[in-house]
Amino acid sequence: MLKDITLGQYFPGNTVAHRLDPRTKLLLTLFYIVGLFAADSVLTYGIMILVFVGCARISRVGARALVRGLKPVLLIILFTGVLNLFFTPGDDLFRFGVLHVSREGLAMAVRMVLRIMLLIMGTFLLTYTTSPIRLTDGLERLMGGLKKLRVPVHELAMMMSIALRFIPTLIEETDKIMSAQKARGADFESGNLFHKAKALIPILVPLFISAFRRADELAVAMECRCYHGGEGRTKLNPLKYAARDVLALVFGGVVTAGVIVLGRIGF
């Protein structure tokens, strides 16, 4: 299960998606999320599915990697679908005692499950195709206007990026600790829920220690380098919009606007 968590992982590549400016990808991700929440019909959901499939093909991220990212939240997705399926009022299709399945509930369950799946897999493409440093630079540049309000934009962008990228590190540490505990005879699979929870204690304690140690090492490294934010620092690859970024933003804006308009008029 731990190896199925793909949030925060970066897959190096040389595709068009990898070469896009990180600001463009952040804005396209925002357009994508708005379009998903505006979609409310077969046509609009079909458009969003085509957009996602197209983005996945361009980024060359395998379907197996995208589906694997859904496994940690599969129970949440199923719970959301069941909740909408049985508790949405409408014309009954089936009835199981106090539970009933309505036509409206079935449609709502399908829409919600599809929306969550597309939302998770679509946003994963952002971290799959963007290196940590470029993601930080993109966030900082997009929020640059907040500097006039004395908002520590660079620090916020860096913390967001570090927090996102820290997830794979913690997963790797957890996997190592579990392997070491299993070698000592620990059993994490058998027993009731109480025994399974008790077995996690030998994992959580060293994991917290490791997390604090890594955080302390990062703080010491930044202090030794006299790090005081992003002012005046040089960049290996300065951000610069290209023609492909403009085309991508125009396409994303048109698709999002089209989905919103179609949703408004009931298509």
Secondary structure, 3 states (H helix, E strand, C coil): CHHHCCCCCCCCCCCHHHHCCHHHHHHHHHHHHHHHHHCCCHHHHHHHHHHHHHHHHHHCCCHHHHHHCCHHHHHHHHHHHHHHHHHCCCCEEEEECCEEEEHHHHHHHHHHHHHHHHHHHHHHHHHHCCCHHHHHHHHHHHCHHHHHHCCCHHHHHHHHHHHHHHHHHHHHHHHHHHHHHHHCCCCCCCCCHHHHHHHCHHHHHHHHHHHHHHHHHHHHHHHHCCCCCCCCCCCCCCCCCCHHHHHHHHHHHHHHHHHHHHHHHCC
